[in-house]
Amino acid sequence: MAKKIKNGFTLIELMITITILSVLLVIAVPAYQNYIDTSQEAVLVANISSVELFQEDFFLQNGTYSVGHADIAAIEAAIGWEPQANDGITYAIADGPSGDASDYNVTAVHPDGLTICITLPDNVRC
């Protein structure tokens, strides 16, 4: 009698494989999304810190911070700062809580909707 050779996978084996892959995806996708959000926030905070350096230079020369700039072109014209990459992030510099240009708010908005606002020079979130 000839022995029958078994080819392929059974339905149970395929179902177990799909279940294992599904569990791995349920764990991996949120972790990856968290990684993306964290990296976007780090870019915004780093750029705001860069703006702070230019603002401190402006303050040393003029005795006040430059405020009231709603786009990158206005910020560049006022304090000389521009982002390293044209990645669609918008920036704005507004007068801070004191209202007398002794502090200021820098707001950065990522195209994906993440918004970071920091009051400087105190370095606290708005």
C-alpha positions in Angstrom: 0.0 0.0 0.0 1.4 3.4 -1.0 1.7 6.0 1.7 -0.2 9.3 1.0 1.9 12.4 1.1 0.3 15.3 3.0 0.5 18.7 1.2 -0.5 22.1 2.6 -1.9 23.3 5.9 -5.0 22.4 7.7 -7.7 25.0 8.4 -6.9 24.8 12.2 -3.2 25.6 11.5 -4.2 28.6 9.4 -6.6 29.9 12.0 -4.0 29.7 14.8 -1.5 31.5 12.6 -4.0 34.3 11.8 -4.9 34.6 15.5 -1.3 35.0 16.6 -0.7 37.6 13.9 -3.8 39.5 15.0 -2.7 39.6 18.6 0.7 40.9 17.6 -0.9 43.6 15.5 -3.1 44.7 18.3 0.0 45.2 20.5 2.2 46.7 17.8 0.0 49.3 16.1 -0.7 51.4 19.2 2.9 51.2 20.2 4.0 52.4 16.8 1.4 55.3 16.8 2.7 56.3 20.2 6.2 56.4 18.8 5.1 58.6 15.9 3.3 61.0 18.3 6.3 61.2 20.6 8.7 61.9 17.7 6.5 64.7 16.3 6.3 66.3 19.7 10.0 66.2 20.1 10.5 68.0 16.8 8.1 70.7 17.8 9.7 71.2 21.2 13.2 71.3 19.7 12.2 73.9 17.2 10.5 76.0 19.9 13.8 75.8 21.9 15.6 77.0 18.8 13.2 80.0 18.5 14.0 80.8 22.2 17.7 81.2 21.4 16.9 83.7 18.7 14.5 85.5 21.0 17.1 85.8 23.7 19.5 87.3 21.2 16.8 89.8 20.2 16.1 90.6 23.8 19.7 91.3 24.5 19.8 93.7 21.6 16.5 95.5 22.1 15.5 95.0 25.8 12.2 93.3 24.9 11.0 90.1 23.1 9.7 90.2 19.6 6.0 89.2 19.6 3.0 89.2 17.3 4.3 87.1 14.4 1.8 84.7 12.9 4.0 82.9 10.3 7.5 81.7 9.5 8.2 84.7 7.2 7.3 87.2 9.9 9.4 85.4 12.5 12.4 85.2 10.1 12.1 88.9 9.3 11.8 89.9 13.0 14.4 87.6 14.8 16.1 85.8 11.9 14.9 82.3 12.8 13.7 79.8 10.2 13.0 76.0 10.6 15.6 73.6 9.3 13.1 71.8 7.0 9.9 72.8 5.2 7.8 70.2 6.8 4.5 72.0 6.9 4.7 72.9 10.6 3.3 76.4 11.3 4.7 78.7 14.1 3.4 81.8 15.8 4.9 84.0 18.5 2.4 85.9 20.6 2.6 88.1 23.7 2.7 86.0 26.9 0.5 86.1 30.0 2.1 89.3 31.4 1.0 91.3 28.4 4.1 93.5 28.4 6.5 91.5 26.1 8.5 90.4 29.1 7.4 86.9 28.2 5.9 85.3 25.0 4.1 82.2 23.8 5.4 80.1 20.9 2.9 77.9 19.3 3.8 75.1 16.8 1.2 73.2 14.9 2.1 70.0 13.1 0.1 69.2 9.9 -1.2 66.1 11.6 -2.9 68.3 14.2 -0.5 68.1 17.1 -0.2 71.5 18.8 2.4 72.6 21.3 2.4 75.9 23.0 5.2 77.0 25.4 5.4 80.2 27.4 9.0 81.4 27.4 11.3 82.3 29.0 9.6 80.4 31.9 9.5 77.3 29.7 6.0 76.1 30.8 3.2 74.8 28.6 0.5 77.2 27.7 
